[in-house]
């Protein structure tokens, strides 16, 4: 079955469903697959990202592997 054929079958089957809860569930699934990659950010979020980028450029960060080792050390210390 091709993609186009499958879409037609699904559209037809969905049009026959009257269960609102089931239709909402399908909509949720579809929404998760059709959302755009554009994310609307607030000014505060943009500022936080810019500040974080500056900190990274200044070397003010710790890499994940190093942080994991440090946390393990702290947790295992007695």
Beta strands, then each sheet from edge to edge (+ up, - down):
end
